[in-house]
């Protein structure tokens, strides 16, 4: 999942026509400059495919480990996960579209802010364009650095790092040395400039900030990869159980679901409090102390925000009460 996102960004940057980007910036056409980056859903087809793969894996694992199901005559019911089930296809279609749209919209917002800041400062359109698209590495043939793919917050981090290194102010330059995702191979150059009471030249700063940006992009990929992979797995697991239930005479109300946290110090406090929470029925939501409702870890369909799903490692147990309806 992480690699699918990173490769999508690499491809987007490689297909940017710098001349068009520069021309639009020279005209002050910020909207046109963003359009020239071609940030569109089709560019993230790898991520779409990775989400589908994880969803299918979750569903297949669930149906493969369901308890033995039998019909009224006592014959075994065979359950196989069907990723082409209309309900499954609808989840994939809606979730993929929402996930990619969210990624693109956040990028657009961050890039617009960066472009507006660069142009307002009177910077050369070519330099601003390179800051956005990244600079071409002749050896690899790839653009390195740049802001494409970063969140709005990460875009701000890169801009702040650039300002710190160009400032010539010792205190501000030391702020850069405290950034956890910086490339430490440049620390000696920064420290030398601080000791000599000077700013770094623009070329060196672009190189340093480019590596910082690349590392933030890796972090972004890791966050998306973990979150989307686990969400898709749990959604597949949920759908797989539902498909199994469809083949029995038991209603969704016969299912009992239990929330299980990962049980370590990394678990968010709301999910630690949910550990052991039991709900009756397949559609009844678990309720977080924050008020957020989730049918399974990573579920956002009922309005749960990023603070409840990002990097969530929780799980759920689902069981059928085979005595349901027996009086």
Steps between C-alpha positions, in 0.01 A plus 500: 500500500781741591692416185186543288459854631869592463517364145188697409665821621825419318301452180304824548820699549670338201211604275497867600586729209711759679474753217121513528518527878747790479296681234185488709682617810650789302144607414395472863262217411516294820197290410643423157834406656330248729309355204832459317606251768225261382396387846214268407356173618634300205852580616434299816387178332776309681351607832153397382636154415682469832181584691311234303773243571490566875119490502500166319763363739289595802187342356678183393663460841166543675306249289788255530486508880128515563355228724337204328163611369218255425157534345174379653569149365839488666697534179813711504471849349800593285595867529739672261572871492356667191675830430253549212205495738303822433535611861875435495544685170305797636727523806812483285371759257391747766795453734763525226338812357478663842856411599655626176284814493607583855867456407467720191303776672752523784785521250326771299443710812862473610638567153277804454624649827864434404456651153325809635774551758777461243344740252410755769865503605597592144698182442598392152222283345759243392628457856148473637412240235805292592412523868160352415593237240842407637838518330607244242768254605690435176634170629163347592286693254256577781396825662608523863355720770204717415168533675279272293362221718542678833221599738422867556679482835807335348509768230516757780786306662702514179437873456605567861816293460594697188443831679710386797798398288492816289459732799860511618356519852678250725194428715277435198762283333528292817124442474568313178749274680218393734279372217463125537462423129798703380787333312777507762769478234459876458531584871870578471439759228222664700707503819796653318281779362364569849851518648609734222197722548371471144205368305529204268492570127173438316633201307610317815173582674302358206700178524453471878131584488452259210625210709285614792197504271579149371509370856169665582354336190619162628326574831185595311517174308543302822199670660278441197632147456436386856165672537354398164635146519349435842172673414466293183588178680239561770238606245569179307475298818166662582366442148629142502311425820188661356526286186527190716197607700307556176524126430347402835155548647640710782416872507762772555362538854638154586856631471699620801803723438775589746760779467861398568772760542864423422560511876819706514604856587462613139123447497307831498322550832153486345565156352658372820174593672304314230689175555247227576201709390228264372224587254212284384429478129718538195413861426497644853799736542762501768500837678824674595521720813537787251154421366634363171324193363679221313378161378860376493851651543569759232133549411417860403159439340320609818701820536806395702787741438871453441566518875311170536636307202857603407746223589229308688615143576186378676296198394154355552370154584176394331294202609165351403267396780389164361229481765336813363124457473497183707253527784 
